[in-house]
């Protein structure tokens, strides 16, 4: 998985666990596509401090994912839902099961 996509996915799951500064730096860097220099100017800190904050935040996200595996489980559930939808396509139970699968997916 591309690094930016992975970090954004992990951010979606673990954002509440980050500090306000970590959230700000990651949002500007990954969501807004700001450069390290732009973030440094905006926050009135050094470019090196921004770089280290990004790296520490990435490490925290990866560490939480290695312990909790929320993103991995989400991806596996999504793949299984797709497989079930494909398996029931064109069958008499498709409409009923599709409705149940939608409810199941919404539980996340």
C-alpha positions in Angstrom: 0.0 0.0 0.0 1.3 3.5 -0.8 2.7 5.2 2.3 0.4 8.2 2.1 -2.6 6.0 1.7 -1.6 3.8 4.6 -0.9 6.8 6.9 -4.2 8.3 6.0 -6.0 5.0 6.8 -4.2 4.6 10.1 -5.0 8.2 10.9 -8.7 7.5 10.4 -8.6 4.8 13.0 -6.1 6.2 15.5 -6.6 10.0 15.3 -8.1 10.3 18.8 -5.0 8.8 20.2 -2.7 11.5 18.7 -1.9 14.7 20.5 -3.3 18.0 19.1 0.1 18.9 17.7 0.5 15.4 16.0 -2.9 15.8 14.4 -2.2 19.2 13.1 1.2 18.2 11.6 -0.2 15.1 10.0 -3.3 16.8 8.6 -1.2 19.6 7.1 1.4 17.2 5.7 -0.8 14.4 4.4 -4.3 15.9 4.0 -3.4 19.4 2.9 -0.1 18.4 1.1 1.9 21.2 2.7 5.7 21.0 2.6 7.7 20.7 5.8 8.8 24.3 5.3 5.3 25.5 5.0 4.2 23.7 8.1 7.3 25.0 10.0 6.5 28.6 9.0 2.8 28.2 9.9 3.6 26.7 13.3 6.7 28.9 14.0 8.9 25.9 14.5 11.9 24.6 12.6 11.7 22.4 9.6 13.6 19.7 11.5 11.0 19.8 14.3 8.2 19.3 11.8 10.1 16.4 10.2 10.6 14.8 13.6 7.0 15.3 14.5 5.9 13.6 11.3 8.2 10.7 11.9 7.2 10.3 15.5 3.5 10.5 14.6 3.9 7.9 11.8 5.7 5.6 14.2 2.9 6.0 16.8 0.3 5.1 14.2 2.2 2.0 13.1 2.8 0.9 16.7 -0.9 1.2 17.5 -1.8 -0.7 14.3 0.7 -3.5 15.2 -1.0 -3.9 18.6 -4.6 -3.3 17.7 -4.8 -4.2 14.0 -7.9 -2.1 13.4 -7.0 -1.1 9.8 -6.0 -4.7 8.9 -9.3 -6.1 10.3 -11.3 -3.4 8.4 -9.6 -4.2 5.1 -10.2 -7.9 5.6 -13.9 -7.3 6.4 -14.2 -5.1 3.3 -12.7 -7.9 1.2 -15.0 -10.5 2.7 -18.0 -8.4 2.1 -17.0 -8.0 -1.6 -16.5 -11.7 -1.9 -19.9 -12.5 -0.4 -21.6 -9.9 -2.7 -20.0 -11.5 -5.7 -20.9 -15.0 -4.6 -24.6 -14.2 -4.2 -24.9 -12.1 -7.4 -27.8 -13.4 -9.5 -29.1 -15.8 -6.8 -32.6 -15.7 -5.4 -31.3 -14.5 -2.0 -29.3 -11.6 -3.4 -31.7 -8.8 -2.4 -32.2 -10.1 1.1 -28.5 -10.9 1.8 -27.3 -7.6 0.2 -29.6 -5.7 2.7 -28.1 -7.7 5.6 -24.5 -7.1 4.3 -25.2 -3.4 4.2 -26.3 -3.4 7.8 -23.2 -5.4 8.7 -20.9 -2.9 7.0 -22.6 0.0 8.7 -21.7 -1.5 12.1 -18.1 -0.3 11.7 
